[in-house]
Amino acid sequence: MTDTRRRVKVYTLNEDRQWDDRGTGHVTSGYVERLKGMSLLVRAESDGSLLLESKISPNTAYQKQQDTLIVWSEAENYDLALSFQEKVGCDEIWEKICQVQGKDPSVDITQELVDESEEERFDDMSSPGLELPSCELSRLEEMAELVASSLPSPLRREKLALALENEGYIKKLLELFHMCEDLENTEGLHHLYEIVKGIFLLNRTALFEVMFSEECIMDIIGCLEYDPSLPEPRKHREFLTKTATFKEVIPILDPELKQKIHQTYRVQYIQDMVLPTPSVFEENMLSTLHSFIFFNKVEIVGMLQEDEKFLTDLFAQLTDEATEDEKRQELVNFLKEFCAFSQTLQPQNRDAFFKTLSNMGILPALEVILGMDDAQVRTAATDIFSYLVEYNPSMVREFVMQESQQNDDDILLINLIIEQMICDTDPELGGAVQLMGLLRTLVDPENMLATANKTEKTEFLGFFYKHCMHVLTAPLLANTTEDQPSKDDFQTAQLLALILELLTFCVEHHTYHIKNYIINKDILRRVLVLMSSKHAFLALCALRFMRKIIGLKDEFYNRYIMKSCLFEPVIKAFLGNGSRYNLMNSAILEMFEFIRVEDIKSLTAHVIENYWKGLEDIEYVQTFKGLKLRFEQQKERQDNPKLDSMRSILRNHRFRRDARTLEDEEEMWFNTEEDDLEDGEAMLPSGEKSKNDEDIMDPINKFMERKKLKDNEDKEVLPKSNLSGRQSPSFKLSFSSSTKANLINQSSGGALAASPGSPGSQGSPGPVAKSTPQTTAVTTKGGLVGLVDYPDDDEEEEDDESEEKDGIPPVSQKVKIGS
């Protein structure tokens, strides 16, 4: 059989409750005469031998798990599983099983685990509980089998747990444990291991309270040392009593609290180190153990929080200069673990916890600790600081602003954090990355409060740029005094990249604070020195910083960039990169494309005037030629203000026609027969002759003459592809002495039309106008089109507004150049 849908692995559960692989084969279902019923058959794919022959019993509970697994119990303590290669095959066999048992295939379990025969259910309800064998050495094996057989059934687990509680059976078992150890009865110790492990899987809090009591817990751990699968017993008790020592950094006077700490540590050790990794079936059977540890931690935090004398002594010793370094390290480690425990608290309890620490003076204490020489102590203090920042950044900001009024900049808490970030000795800068994240949270305006009385953003950012920013940028400024980075090793590059990342964040989220700092300190010029770094990631960080600044389209920044010629290192890096198609190449092109598309006039002019010679030969993208075109169009408008105003007039008419007039003209156009028209004539509605023809035509004629002279030059600047970024083609204007159109200024409410009869034709509907002065035609390389398209409409709209302010009267007439 080669059908992969039915390819399966057969597993059986061994005595250690681990799954054993019995082989791979193909499964079928069919009637087996010997078993008198429908059965599952698995034959090995290697030799065709029978791996499994199992009758589908109507009362057996089959479970489908994870879409490709079917699990069931064949007999007491004999579990089977089929793991399918494909989900389709699993679904097919599952349908056969459900068909035999009369179940819906949509269910994941064919029988409820608590479902038993009526007789058994009656016995369970009527009997007082499960009868346990007497606690004797000779009956340990019987007890181990009873526990194992009770685990699959929730009802039997419940009865076993009640029997163990009521009869005080656990303490009796532990007495047998001492006896077995004294007699070196290995078989009895192995049975006790299975019994105690099974009791853990009963998942009962009442049993855990007995097992984890002071008098029992070490014996429970002792029972779990004798795993039958190991050649030698483990030595967990020796570790807990001799190696693991309990240190009281501050004497704990409450005996209940001390006992709770011991208990929690030992139970955590049992969960992590002693108990074997739970199987698929057992992983949910230890949920109560997790809960037991969780609530113990909550209780410990609450009891410590209420002990004011303990916390007062803790912070007093932390900040006392006379405290020895080793003692201080223990105190800091305790406080770190204390804060870690607090993460298990509910939000309202966590608020009270951190409020208590704040009132006790945790931030001044951290300030003292961070100023110490011991690297381990500073690292632990950083972890504590991260808990505080994540919980309430406003509390930290308020503290540092208050202390700035009393202390020098060097010992401010934030400056100590920055210095620790800069001095991180880790080659991968793991600590520096963590500290940079904390600084980013502190300077993020999104989590700053604004109230009626004060604005936290304004106050804190003012403080930060005055007292802290110079500390943050010190490594950057020190490394960029020349044209090349003075240090370019990997660790320095990583640190500078982190600093640039935070500065880029500031450019995006802070306004005038960062702008003033960059311009006054000439930060961008220093940053661009890093474009020559041998580390590509650092050069890209510098470029990203500049791109973020240009993206703001702020003229203050633009003037600063032009005055300092800050495009020079970027273009130098671009040309130095050559024809290599890499991230540097793409990032630089994207920046110049942004300038072109957004039409940032000042930067466009600056780039073309100063760097065009180095860029004119680049033809694999049209970005720089497009910039040149933008520049020439802009310069032309500056040189010919009349033409510029004329374009505005034409565009205003074109886009601001009266809707009713347009409808009338369209109706007239469609009612006119094309045969009545003569080629080359443009028509106007009668009675709409312009009174100002000569005034309008004079600047246009001059413009046409100039454009004629520049045709050849324009062909080089304007390739076939669209450089301006617009969807419509870039048109050239050419003129023919044989082609004429009418440009007549209409009376108020009229319209000037020069509409061809059809695309490509020069006919026009309507009566022939009396005057036909020289006309313009718009051509592309493909031929004649009817619509004049002036590039850079966006800029001209801005110019329109300025013209109106300068006294140029708005024109009410409508001009139509049809297409």
N, C-alpha and C positions, 0 to 999 in steps of 0.2 A: 504494500500500500504506500503510495507516494503523496497522498492528499495532505498538505501541510495544515489544513484547517483542523484535522483530527490528531495532529501530532502533540503528544503530551509527555510530561515528566510525572512519574509516580513517586510520592513522598509518604513516608510513615513517621509517626512521632515516637521517638525512643523513650527510654525510662528517664533520661535526663531532660525530657520535654524539649528536645532538639529535633529538627526535621532531618531524616536520612533520605538521600536520593536512592530510589530503588531501580532506576533505569528509565530510558526513553523509548517510547513506542507510539502506536496508533490505537485510538480508542474506538470501539463500536458498541452498539447496544442491540440486544436481541434476546429471544427466548432461549433459556438454557433448561433442557429437560431435567438434568440432574438436580438443579436448584429449584425447579418448579416455578419459574417466574422470569420476568424481564430482568436482565443483568447487564452490567458494564464489563466489557472485556478489553484488556490492553495487551497487545502482543508486541514484543521487542522488535525494534526496527533492524537490529543487527542479525538475529537468527530466527525470529518468528516465534520464540518461546513465549509462554503465557506469563505476563508480569502480574496481572490482576484479573480476578474473576469475582465480581461482587454483585449479589442480588440486590435490586432496588426494593428495599423494604418499604411498605406503606407507612410505617411509623417512625422511620429514621429521619432525623433532622439534617437535611442537606443545606449548606450555606454557599452562596456565590459571592466571592469577594474580588474586588479590583478588576472586574470584568473578565478575567482570564483564570480564575481559581475556583474550584469546587472542593469543599471540605466537608467531611462527615466522620462520625464515629462508627466503626464497624462492630466493635464489641467494647466491653469495659476496658479502659486503658489501651485501646488500639484505635488511633486516629489515622485517617487517610486523607490525602489531598491529591488532586489532579491539577497540574499547572499547564494550561494550554498555550500553544505558540500563537494562536490567533483568536481574537474575540468571537469570530463567527462560529468556530468549532465549539467553543464553550457554550454559546447560546443554543446551539443545536442539541447538545447533550443535556443541557439544563431543561430544555423543552420536553425531552423524553422522560426525564426524572419527574417533572411536574405533571406530565400526562399520566404516568403510573400512579402518582399520589393524588391526582385530581386537584392540582393546585394551579393557580394563575402563574404563567411564566414571568410576569412582571415583578413577582416578589423576589427578595434576596435570601429568604430562608423558608424552607417548605414546612417546618413545624416549629412552633414556639418551644423554646428550650424548657419552659416550665410545664409544657403539656405532658402529662403522664396518664396512665390508664385510670379509669374511674376508681378501680380498687385501690391503686396506689395513692390517688388523691384522697380517698376516704381515710386510708391508713395515716397519711401525713396530717390530715386535719384532726383526727381523733387522738393520735399519739402525742404525748407531752413533748417529745423531742427525740433527737438522735441519741442512741445509747452508745457511749464510748467504752472501749475496752479498758479494763483496769490498768492503771499506770504501773506496769512492771517491765523489767528488762525483757522477759520472754515474750511480751506482747507488743513490743515496739514495731516489729514488722507489720503486724496487723493494723496498728494505728496509722502507720505510714500509708498503707493501702487504702484505708478508710478516707484519709485526707485527700489522696490523689483522686479517688473515685467521686468525691463530693464536689470537686472544683468545676466540672463541666456544667452542673445543674445549679442555677441560682437558688432554687428552693432548698436543695441539700446544703449548699454553702451557708445559707442563713441558719439552718438547723444546727450545723456543725459549730458555727460561731457562737450561737446561744449556749450550746452544751459546754463549750470551752470556757465561756464566761461564768456560767452558773456553778460549775464544779471546781473552779480554781485550778484547772488542768495544767495551765502553763507553768505555774510554780512547781507542780509535781514533776513535770517533764524536766525542768531545770535541776531538780534534785537527782533525777536519773542521769542527767548530763555529768554532774560531778562524780557520780558513781562510775559511769563508763570511763571517764578520764582517769580516775584512780586505778581502775582495773585494766586500763588500756584496751578496752573493748571497742575495736575499730568498727566492727559491724554495727554495733549499737549506735556509735557516733554517726555513722553514715545514715542510719534510719532517722536519727534526731535532726540531721541536716535537712532531709526531705520533709519532715514534719514541720519544722520551723519555717522553711521556705514556703510551704503550702499555707501556713497560718498567715504569712504576709500577704499572700494572694487572696485571702478572704476579704481584705479591704475593709476592716472594721476598726473604727476609732477606739471603741472600748477595749479591744484587744491590744491596740498599740499603746494605750495608756498604761496597761499592765507591763507590756514588754519593754517599754522605754522608761520605766520607773528606775530610780537610782539603784535599787537592789537587784534588778533583773537585767538591765541593758547590757552589761558586760558579759553575762552568761549567754544571752541571745547572740551576741557577736561571736562568742566562743563556739556555739553550735554551728554557726555559719562558716567556721574555719575548716570544717571537715567535709569538704566537697568530694563525693566519691569519684568524680571524674579526674581529680588531681592526685598525683603520686604522693605528694607530701601536703600536710595541712598548712594553711596560711597562718601568719602570725599577726593578726589584726590587733589583738589585745596588747601584745608587746609594744606595738607601734603607738597605740593610744595612751598607754601608761608611762612609757619611757621616752619615746622620741617626741611625740606631740606634747608640748608643755603649755599650760595655761598661764598667761602673763596678765597680771592686773596692773596696768599702767597707772590707774588711779584705784585705790582700794574700794571694792564694792562691798558695802556694809549689809545690803539686803540679801539674806541667804536664799530667798526664793528666786531673786534675779540671777544670782550666781548659779544656782542649780539649773535654771532655765537655759542659760548660756551653754553649760556643759552638755545638757541634753540635746540641744539643737545641733551642736557641733558633731556629736556622736551619731545622731540620726542622719545628718547630712553625709557623714562618712559611710554609714550603712548603705544609703541610697547610691552614692557615687562609686564606692570601692568594693563593698562586700557582696551585695546582691548581684547575681549574674544578670546580664542584659536580658530584659524580658522579651519573650517571643511575640509573634503577631497576636496570639490569643491573650497574652498576659499584660500587654502594655497598658490597657485600661484598668487592670486590676490593682494598680498601685497609685491610683489617683488620690486616695485618702492619705497615703504617705506624703505625697507632695503637699497636700493641704495642711497636714500636721506641721511640716517644716515652715510653710508660709505663715501660718497663724502664730507659731512660736516667734518668728522674727518680728512680726507686728507687735506682739506682746513685749518683747525685749526693748524695742524702740520706745514704746509707750512708757515703760517703767523707767528707762534712763532719762527720758524727757522730763518726767515728773520729779526726778531727783536733782533739785537745784544745786545742792552742795557738790554733787559729783561733777556737773557741768562747769560750775564756777571754778573748782580746783583744776579741771582739765584745761580751761583757757588761761588760767593764771600761770600754770606751769609751761604752757606752750609759748607764752610771750615773755617769760622770765629769762633774762640773759644768763642767770646762774644755772639754768637747767643744762645738764650734760647732753652732748649731741646724741648719744645712744638712747637716752631717755626721751629726748624730743622726737627722735625718729619713731619710737614706739607710740608716742602720743599721736603723732600725725597719722600713722598707719591705723590706729584705732579710730580716729575721727573719720578717715576715709571709709573704713568698713561700716562705721555708724551711718554715714550718708548713703552708702550702697544699700544697707538694709532699708533705708527710708523709701527706696523705690518700690517696695512692696506695699506701701501704704495707699489707702484711698486718697483721692485728690484733697478732700477737706482736711484729712489728718496730715497729709504732706505739707499743706499750707501752714498748719499749726507748728509742725516740726521745724521748718525753715525759719518761721517767725521767731521761734524760741532761740535757734542758733544765732539769728541776726541780733536779737536783744542781748545775747551773751557776748557778742563782740567777735563773731567769726571772721569778718572781713579785716579788721585791724590785725587779728592774729595771723591771717594768711599773708598780710603785707609784711609782717615780721619774718615769717617762715621763708617767703620767696626771696628775701634779701640775704639768706644764709648761703654758705658755701657748699653744703652737703647736697649733692645732685639728687640722691634718692629722696631726701626730704622735700626738695623743690618739686620733684615729679609727683609725689603724693599730694602736695599742696595744689598742684595744677589740676589734678583729678577732682579734688574737693571744689576748687574754683569753678570747674566745668559744671558740676551739679548745681551750683548757685546761679550761674549765668543761664543755664537752660531752664531753671525754675522761674527766675524773676530777674531779667536783665535790668529793669528799671531800678530795682533795689541797689544793684551794683553801681549803676550810673550815678544815682543820688549820692552814694557814699564817696565816690571818687571826686565829685564836684565839691563836696563839703571839705574833704581833706586838702584840696588844692589851695584853700584859703590859709592853711596852716603850715603845709610842708613844701619843700623844694620839689622841683620837677623830677629830680633823680630818684626820689623814693616814693613817687606816686604808684599806686597799685597797678594801673594800666601800663605805666612805663616799665615796671618790673616784669610784667607779663611779656611786653615787647622785647625786653633785653633777654629774657629766657628763650624766647623764640629765636632771636638772632644768634645766641650762643649755644644752640642745640648741637651736641657733639655726635648725635646719631647720624651716620652717613646717609640714611634714607630720610632724615628729618621728620621722623614720625611725631615727635613732640611738637615741632614747629607747625606742622600741618594742623594739629589739634588746637594749638593756641591761635593760629590764624583764623580758624573757624569761630572761636570765641570772640575775637576782636571784630570779626564781621558781624556777628550777632549784636554786639554792643553798639556799633556805628550804623546799624540798619534802621532807617527812619520808619520802616513799616511797623516795628514793635515799640515805637516811642509814643508816649502819651501826650495828649493836648488837652489842657483844661482851661477854664475861664481865666484863671489867675496867671498861669504860666504855660509856656510851651517847652516841653522837654527837648524837642529837636533843636530848637534855636540855642538853648542854653548849653546843651551837651556838646553839640558840634562846635560851638564857639570855644568851649573849654578844650576839646580834643585837638583842634587845629592850632591852638595857642600853646598848649602844654605837652602834647604827645606826638604830633605829626613829625616834628623834626627828629624824634628818636626813631620812628618807623622808617624814615627815608635816609637815615644816616648811612647804612651800608650801600645804598644805591648811589648817593652822592660821592661817597669815598671811592667807589670803584669806577667812576666815570669822569675823572678829572681830565683825562687825555682823550685822544680820538679813538683809542682802543680800550676795552676793559682792562683795568690794572690786574685783576685776578679773574681767571676764567676756568677754574677747576669746577668739577661737577657739583660739589656741595655748595659752593658759592653761587653757582648758576641756579641751583634749586631754590636757594634762599631768596635770590633776587626775583625769581619767577613768582614766588609766594607774595612778595611785597608788591610786585606789579599787579598781581591778581586783585589784591585789596585796593590798590590805587584805582584800578579800572572800575571796580565796584563803586568807589567814591565818586568817580566822574559821572557814572550813570545815575546815582541816587542823591548826591549832594549837589547843590547849585553854586552859589557864589563863593562858598567857603573853599571848595577845591579849585574853582577857577582862579580866585585870587592867589592861592598858594602856587599853582602851576605857573602862572604868568610871572609872579614876583620872584620865585625861586628858579625860574627857567628849567622847570622839571622835565618838560618834553624833550628839550635838546639833550639833556643828560640821559634820558631813557633811550633815545635813539642811538646813542653810542653803542648800546647793546645789540644793535642790528648787525654789528660786525663780530659778534660772539661766535665761537666755533660750535656752540650748542644750539641746534636749530630751534628747540623748544623755547629757549630764552629770547632769541631773535623774534620769534612769532609772538611771544608775550609783549615785547616792545611794540611791534606793529599793531597788535590788538589794542593796546593802550591808545595809540594815535588814531586808529580807526574809530574808537569809541568817541574821541574828542571831535573828529570831523563829522561823525554822525549826528552830533547835536546841532550842526549848522548855525553855530554861534559866531557872529562877526568879530567878537572880542578874541576868540580863539583863532579865527582865520587871520586876523591882522597880526597876531603874535606869530603864527606859523610863517606868514609871508615875510615879516620883518626879520626873522631869524633864519630864513631859508631852510626850513626844517624838512622840506621834501628831498633835499640833497642826499642824506644818508639812505633814504628809502629807494630813490632812483639808482643810487650807487649799488645798493644790494640787489636791486632788480636786474640791472645790467650785468652785475657780477655773477648772478645766477645763470646767465646765458639762456640757452634753449631748453634747459632742464624743466620738465613738466612736473612740478612738485607743489607742496602746500605753500611754500613761500611765494612762488610764481603766482599761484591762484589768488592768494590773499592780497597781494599788492595790486593785481589787476582788478580785483573786486573793489578795492578802495577807490581807484581812479574811475572805475565805471560808476560808482556811487556819485562821485563829483559830477560826472557827465550827465547822468540821468536826472539828478536833483538840480542840475544847472546852477551850481554854486559859482557865480560869476567871478568873484574875486580870486578864488583858488584856480579856476580855469585859466584866467588871464596870467596868473603867476606861473603856472606850470608851463604854458605854451611859450611865454616870453623868455623864460629862463632855462628850460630843459628840452625844448623842441628838437634841437639838433641831435640830441642823444636818443630821441624816441621816434623820429620820423621814419626810420627804416623798419620799424616793427609792424608787420603786416599780417601775422597769423591771427591777430584780433583787431577789431576796428575801433577799439576804445580810444586810442590816442589820436587817430584821424578824426574821430567824432569830437574829441575835445577841441581839436584845431578848427573844425567847422563851427562849433559853438563860439569859439573866440572870434572868428572872422565875422560871423553874423552880429555878434555883440558890437564889434568895432565899427561895422558898417552902420548900424543904427546910431551910434554915437556921432559919426561923421555926417549923417544925413538926417537931421531931426525932422525935416519936412516929410521925407519919405516915410519915416517912422510913424508920423502922425497920420499920413495918408493910409497906411496899412491899418491903423486903428480904426479909421473911418470906415474903410471897406469891411473890416471884420465886424464892426458894430452893426452896420447895415445888414450884413449877411446873417448875423445871429439874432437880430432883434426886430425882425419884420413883424408887422401887425398881422395877426392870424386871419382876420377877415379879408384883408387885401390878398393874402396868399391864396386863400380859398377861391376868391374871384378869378385870379390869374390862372390857377390850375384848371378851373372849369373852362375858361376861355381857350386854354391850350389844347385841351382834349376835344373841344368842339371845332377846332380848326383842321381842315384837311391838309395833309403834308404836300399834296400835289399843288396847292396854291402858293407854296413858298418857293423862292428862288435861292439857289446856292449862294453862300457867302454873305447873306444879309441877316442882320440881327434885328428883331422887331421889338417895338414898345407899344404899350397901349396909347391910343391917340390922346393928344392934349397934355402929354407929360414931358414936354421938352424942357431941358435944364437951362436955367438962367446963368449958371456958373461953369460952363463947360471948360472954358480956358483955364480957370483957376484950378480946377481939379486935374486937368490933363497935363499941365506944365510940369509938375514934379514927377509924374509918372513917365512922361516921355524922356526926361533926363535919366531917370533910373533905368529905363529900357536901354538907352544908349550905353550906359556904363556896363550893364550886364552883358551886352553883346561883346564888348571888349574882353570880358573876363570868362567867356565860355570855356576856352581851352583850359584855363587854370582850374576852373570849377570841376572839370571832368576828372582831374587828378585828385582833387579833394573829396569828390563824391563818387565812390565806386558803386558798382551795381547793387551791393548789399545796402541795407538801410542803416546808416550810421547814427541817425538822430534818435534811434530808439523808438520812433513812432511806428504805428501799424501801417499808416499810409506811406507810399513811396515818397522819397525826396525828389521834388520836381525841379526842373530848370526852366527858366523863362527864355523863349526865343521869339523873334518877331518876323513877320513876313509882310512885305509891302503889299502883297496881293490879298492879304486877309484883313478884314475890317470887322469892327464891332462897335456898338454904340455905348458910350458911357455918358449918360445924361442925368443930371441932377434933377430929381423929381420934386414936385411941389409936396407940401406936407401931406403925409398919408399915402403918397404914391410909391412906386417901385421901379427901379431900373432893371431891365431884364435883357440878357443876351443869351437866350436859351436855344441850343441846337434842337433840331427836330428829333433826332435820335442819336445814340452814341456813335461818334465817328462822323456824323454829318454836320454841315454848317448851316442848315436851314433853320428857320425859327418861325413859330406860328405868330399870328397877329398881323396887324397893318404895318407897313414899312415906315420906319421913322424917316423924318425929313433930312436929318443931318447924319452922316456916317463918317466921323473922323477916324484917324488911325486907331487900330484896335490891337489888343494883346491876345495871344494864343498861348496856352500852356502846353508844353510838350514834354514827353518823357522819351526814353530810348525806344519804347514800344510804339510811339505815335502820339496822336493828339487826344487830350482829354479836356473836358469842359470846365473843370473846377480849379481855380487858382488856390494853391495851398501855400501859405506863408509859414515857414518854420518858426519855431519858438513863439507860438501863440501865447504861452504862459507869461513870458517876459513882457510881451507887448501889451497884455492886459494891465500889467503893473504900470507900464509907460502911459497908457490911456489915462489912468487916474492922475498921474503927475501932470499930464497936459491940461486936464480940466482944471487942476489947481492953478496952473500958470496962465489961465485966461483963455485957452482955446475953447471956443464954444462947441458944445455937443451938437452933432449933426443929426437931425431928425429924419432925414430921407433914408430910404431903404434901397440898397444896391443889391442886385441879384445877378450873379454870374452863373448861369445854369450849367449843369453837367448832364 
